[in-house]
Amino acid sequence: MLGEATVQAALADLDKAVLSPQLRATLALLRKVTRQHEAVTAADMKALLALGLSRPQIEDALLVGYAFNVITRLADAFHFHVGPRAAFDVSAKMLLTRGYLL
């Protein structure tokens, strides 16, 4: 599990954060899918596969990223109230313990 300092470093500058090559490449792909207006290509997938990620791992990352993108955009559109940081910490621990699939 990543510590808070590592997460903040990755958010501040993905290229300089101390991360595994696999995680850095996965986060870069999610950034591309989320923020950039260019298509994801076969070369993007081949780069992840070359780093040892499996197709199911890539698909899981994309599905989780997609879900969070939709939730964030809906929350912004409907001005959802965001709870305190402690609520996110509890949810994160639950997800790390039980996983995303129940």
Backbone bond lengths (Angstrom), bond angles and torsions (degrees), N, CA, C in turn:
res aa  C-N    CA-C-N  psi(-1)  N-CA   C-N-CA  omega(-1)  CA-C   N-CA-C  phi
1 M - - - 1.445 - - 1.525 108.90 -
2 L 1.310 115.63 140.57 1.459 121.14 -179.68 1.521 109.91 -81.93
3 G 1.320 115.66 141.87 1.448 120.91 176.15 1.512 111.15 -81.72
4 E 1.314 115.71 165.76 1.463 121.85 -179.00 1.529 111.99 -57.35
5 A 1.324 116.83 -40.63 1.468 120.00 -178.91 1.530 110.97 -63.89
6 T 1.321 116.88 -39.16 1.461 120.92 179.32 1.522 110.94 -66.91
7 V 1.329 115.79 -42.26 1.468 120.04 178.13 1.527 110.16 -61.58
8 Q 1.322 117.25 -46.54 1.463 120.74 -179.73 1.532 111.12 -63.47
9 A 1.331 116.77 -38.60 1.466 120.60 178.16 1.530 110.59 -64.46
10 A 1.321 117.04 -40.91 1.469 120.82 179.04 1.524 110.99 -65.97
11 L 1.327 116.61 -38.68 1.461 120.19 178.11 1.526 111.42 -68.30
12 A 1.314 116.09 -36.05 1.467 120.63 -178.65 1.529 111.80 -73.04
13 D 1.330 116.81 -43.27 1.465 120.78 -178.14 1.523 108.85 -159.89
14 L 1.306 115.41 96.42 1.463 121.56 -175.90 1.525 111.85 -57.92
15 D 1.317 116.79 -36.13 1.459 120.35 -176.21 1.531 112.97 -71.00
16 K 1.329 117.47 -26.24 1.465 120.83 -177.85 1.523 113.88 -99.82
17 A 1.314 118.23 -15.00 1.464 121.49 -178.25 1.531 110.29 -65.84
18 V 1.316 115.60 147.02 1.462 121.33 178.56 1.531 108.01 -82.30
19 L 1.338 115.09 98.53 1.456 123.05 -177.83 1.519 109.26 -137.53
20 S 1.315 116.08 159.29 1.462 119.27 173.50 1.529 108.01 -67.53
21 P 1.322 117.09 153.06 1.467 119.35 177.65 1.532 112.12 -58.07
22 Q 1.323 116.90 -35.20 1.464 121.51 -179.48 1.531 110.77 -65.51
23 L 1.332 116.64 -46.32 1.458 120.10 -179.44 1.522 110.68 -67.50
24 R 1.326 117.04 -42.73 1.464 120.40 179.04 1.531 110.36 -58.68
25 A 1.326 117.45 -45.14 1.460 121.37 -178.73 1.529 111.31 -67.50
26 T 1.324 117.29 -37.62 1.464 121.02 178.02 1.526 110.21 -65.55
27 L 1.318 117.01 -45.27 1.468 120.29 178.48 1.524 111.30 -64.75
28 A 1.315 117.27 -36.35 1.469 120.37 177.43 1.528 110.41 -64.31
29 L 1.324 116.99 -40.19 1.464 120.36 177.29 1.527 110.04 -63.68
30 L 1.331 117.18 -44.33 1.462 120.16 179.63 1.527 110.98 -63.90
31 R 1.326 116.85 -36.88 1.464 120.29 175.95 1.530 109.80 -63.04
32 K 1.322 116.79 -43.25 1.461 121.28 179.98 1.528 110.71 -62.29
33 V 1.312 116.49 -45.04 1.459 120.90 -179.39 1.528 110.69 -64.77
34 T 1.326 116.65 -35.87 1.457 121.59 -174.59 1.519 113.83 -84.21
35 R 1.317 117.86 -43.62 1.460 120.55 -167.49 1.515 115.75 -111.66
36 Q 1.295 118.09 -20.84 1.457 118.84 -173.22 1.520 110.53 -101.60
37 H 1.300 115.24 152.74 1.451 121.20 -177.77 1.524 111.44 -101.49
38 E 1.315 115.08 40.83 1.457 118.86 176.06 1.523 108.18 -124.84
39 A 1.288 115.50 153.54 1.454 120.42 -176.20 1.527 111.78 -73.29
40 V 1.306 114.86 146.77 1.454 120.67 169.78 1.525 105.88 -78.95
41 T 1.314 115.93 133.93 1.458 120.24 -173.96 1.527 111.52 -116.28
42 A 1.304 114.76 171.72 1.461 120.50 175.18 1.525 110.33 -59.79
43 A 1.314 117.17 -33.47 1.471 121.08 178.86 1.527 110.85 -62.64
44 D 1.335 117.37 -36.89 1.463 120.63 176.95 1.525 110.48 -60.97
45 M 1.318 116.25 -43.91 1.474 120.70 -179.50 1.528 110.86 -69.19
46 K 1.323 116.42 -41.25 1.463 120.00 -179.97 1.524 111.33 -61.98
47 A 1.329 116.86 -36.19 1.467 120.55 178.78 1.527 110.63 -63.24
48 L 1.333 117.25 -42.13 1.465 120.55 178.14 1.528 111.37 -67.30
49 L 1.313 116.01 -42.70 1.468 120.00 178.82 1.528 110.76 -62.58
50 A 1.327 117.02 -38.07 1.465 121.23 179.37 1.524 111.92 -64.99
51 L 1.342 116.87 -25.40 1.464 121.02 177.84 1.532 112.33 -83.05
52 G 1.332 116.00 -2.36 1.459 119.48 177.21 1.516 114.98 101.07
53 L 1.324 117.49 2.41 1.463 119.43 176.20 1.523 108.73 -74.69
54 S 1.312 115.88 144.28 1.459 119.98 177.73 1.521 110.19 -89.80
55 R 1.287 116.31 161.05 1.469 120.04 177.18 1.533 111.00 -57.92
56 P 1.357 119.28 -45.07 1.470 118.38 177.37 1.538 113.36 -60.80
57 Q 1.320 118.37 -34.58 1.465 120.45 177.26 1.522 110.96 -65.55
58 I 1.320 116.78 -42.08 1.462 121.24 178.67 1.527 110.00 -65.05
59 E 1.321 116.22 -44.75 1.461 120.29 179.09 1.525 110.96 -61.85
60 D 1.327 117.68 -42.60 1.466 120.91 178.37 1.522 111.03 -60.55
61 A 1.322 116.72 -45.16 1.464 120.25 179.65 1.529 110.50 -60.94
62 L 1.329 117.25 -43.47 1.454 120.63 179.67 1.526 111.96 -66.12
63 L 1.323 116.92 -39.21 1.466 119.94 179.43 1.527 111.67 -67.17
64 V 1.319 117.07 -42.29 1.462 120.16 177.80 1.522 109.86 -65.38
65 G 1.335 116.77 -44.14 1.455 120.32 177.41 1.523 111.72 -59.89
66 Y 1.317 116.53 -42.93 1.465 121.01 178.63 1.528 110.67 -60.86
67 A 1.325 116.52 -46.83 1.467 120.40 -179.22 1.530 111.05 -59.66
68 F 1.321 116.85 -45.67 1.461 119.76 179.99 1.525 111.69 -67.07
69 N 1.334 117.65 -35.57 1.465 120.38 177.43 1.526 111.21 -63.44
70 V 1.323 116.25 -43.97 1.466 119.98 179.91 1.528 109.99 -64.59
71 I 1.320 116.71 -46.34 1.463 120.80 -179.73 1.532 110.36 -60.43
72 T 1.317 116.91 -44.91 1.465 120.67 -178.69 1.523 111.25 -63.27
73 R 1.316 116.70 -43.60 1.469 119.74 -178.50 1.522 111.58 -67.50
74 L 1.331 116.64 -38.98 1.463 119.23 176.30 1.525 110.87 -66.86
75 A 1.316 116.53 -42.18 1.468 120.64 179.07 1.522 110.44 -60.59
76 D 1.326 116.69 -42.06 1.465 120.12 177.83 1.535 111.09 -64.86
77 A 1.320 116.40 -43.47 1.462 120.64 -177.61 1.528 112.20 -65.25
78 F 1.331 115.99 -37.27 1.456 120.42 -177.03 1.529 113.25 -99.95
79 H 1.317 116.46 5.81 1.467 121.97 178.12 1.534 111.70 55.04
80 F 1.330 115.93 48.59 1.462 120.08 177.94 1.514 110.47 -61.94
81 H 1.314 115.72 144.69 1.463 121.23 173.71 1.530 108.22 -76.06
82 V 1.309 116.92 131.95 1.459 122.18 177.96 1.519 107.52 -98.92
83 G 1.323 115.77 126.36 1.459 121.07 -178.37 1.516 112.45 -72.14
84 P 1.313 116.02 -179.71 1.462 120.68 -178.39 1.526 111.77 -71.05
85 R 1.305 115.25 160.03 1.468 122.28 -179.73 1.525 111.42 -54.96
86 A 1.312 118.00 -36.50 1.470 121.98 -178.83 1.525 111.20 -59.52
87 A 1.328 117.84 -35.75 1.462 120.78 178.70 1.525 110.84 -65.64
88 F 1.327 116.77 -38.58 1.462 120.33 177.47 1.529 110.87 -66.44
89 D 1.316 116.39 -38.76 1.466 120.52 179.11 1.529 110.92 -62.69
90 V 1.320 117.08 -42.28 1.471 121.01 178.46 1.525 109.70 -63.55
91 S 1.325 116.78 -45.16 1.472 120.39 179.80 1.523 111.27 -63.07
92 A 1.324 116.87 -41.24 1.467 120.49 179.95 1.513 110.66 -62.28
93 K 1.322 117.27 -43.25 1.470 120.21 179.35 1.521 110.73 -63.08
94 M 1.332 116.93 -39.87 1.458 120.41 178.52 1.526 110.48 -63.54
95 L 1.328 116.47 -44.74 1.461 119.47 179.81 1.524 112.01 -64.83
96 L 1.329 116.72 -37.94 1.457 119.95 178.77 1.523 111.52 -68.46
97 T 1.325 117.20 -30.16 1.454 121.54 179.84 1.521 112.12 -80.24
98 R 1.334 115.18 -47.04 1.465 120.74 -173.44 1.516 112.92 -99.02
99 G 1.298 118.16 -21.77 1.454 121.60 -176.89 1.508 111.37 89.34
100 Y 1.313 116.41 175.92 1.448 121.87 -178.60 1.519 111.56 -80.53
101 L 1.315 116.68 -25.28 1.456 120.20 179.62 1.513 108.90 -98.97
102 L 1.289 116.51 129.10 1.464 120.82 -179.60 1.495 111.08 -96.27
